[in-house]
C-alpha cells in the first residue's frame, strides 16, 4: 500500500490539489451567486421605495417620472412578481396617494399589474 502511494505520490498530490481548487471554486461561485442575489434584491427594494415616494436622503426629491420608471423596471424582477402583486394590487393604494400621483403614476402601476398577471 505504502509502495503504491510512494510510486504515485506526484499524481496523488496533483489530484488533491485539483480537488482543493475545485472546492474553492465551488465555494467562491456559491458566495458570488448569493452576493448577486442580494444585490438584485436591494435594487428591487430600491424601485419599490422610489415608487412609494420614500426618500432615502432627507433632502431628496422623487419626481413622478422616476416613480413611473420604477414601476416599469419592476418587470425585470420576475422572481418577485408574487410579492409585487401583493404590494401594488391593493385596493387601498388610491386612498394612500395624492391626486397628481393617482392621475399619472397609478395608471402606469395598473398597466404593470396587468402585464405581470398576463405572464
N, C-alpha and C positions, 0 to 999 in steps of 0.2 A: 504494500500500500504506500509506504513512505517512498519507496523507489519510484513508483508511478508518479507521485506528486513531484519528486525531485526531477524526474525526467521531463515533466511538463510544467515546471514552475513558471516559465515565461508566459505560456499560454493561459495558465490559471490566473496569473497577475493581470493579463490583458482582459480576460473575461470579468474579473472582479472590478476592474476599472470601468469597463463598459457598463456593467450593472449599476455601479455607483453614479456614473454620469447620466445614465438613463433615469434613475430615480430622482436625481437632482433636477433634470429637465422636466420630468412629470410634475414634480413639486412646484417648480417655477411656473409652469404652464397653468396649473391649478390656481396658484396665487394671482397670476396675471388675469385669468378669466374672472376671478372674484373681484379684483380691482376694477376691471372694465364694467362688470355688472353693477357695482356700487356707484361708479361714476355715471353710468347711464340712468340709474335710479335718481341720483341727485339732479341730473338735468331734467328729468321728468317732473320732479317735485318743483324745480325752479319754474317750469312752464305753468304748473298749477298755481304757484304763488303769483306769478305775473297775471294770470287770468283772473285771479281773485282780487287783484289790485293791491296785494300786500307789498309793503315797501321794506326791503332789507335794510337800506340806509334811510335814516330818518328824513333826510332832505331829498330823497329820490322821488321822481315823478314818473308814474307809469301812464302812458297815454293809451287810448283805445286801440290804436293801430298795433301797438305791442301786444295788447290783450288778444286781438283778433289773430295775429300771427301765432301767438302761443297756443290758441285753441286749435289751429290747423296743424301745428307741429306735434300735437298730441297723437296724431295719426301715425307718427313714426314709432310709437311705443305700443305695438300690438300686444306685447306680453302684459300690459297694464290696462287693456280695454275694459275688462270687467270692473275694475275699481274706477276707471274714468267714467263709465256709465253711472256708477253709483254716486259719483260726485256731481256730474253735470246733468244727469237726467232726473233732476229734483224739482218737483212742482213748486217748491218754496223759493227757487232761485230768482224768480221775478220779484218776489216780495223783498228780497235782500239787496236789491240794487236800485240805483237811481235811474231816472228816465232816459238820459242820453245813453247809458250803458245798455238799458233794455232795447233802445232803438237801434244801436249799432253793433254791439257785441253779442247780445243774446241771440239774434238771428243766425249769426255765424256759429255759435255753440250748437244751436238746433241742427244746423246742417252737418256739423261734425258728428253729433249724436246719430243722425240718420246714416251717415257714412259708416260709422262703426257698426251699427246694427245690421247694415247690408253686407258686411264681410263675414 
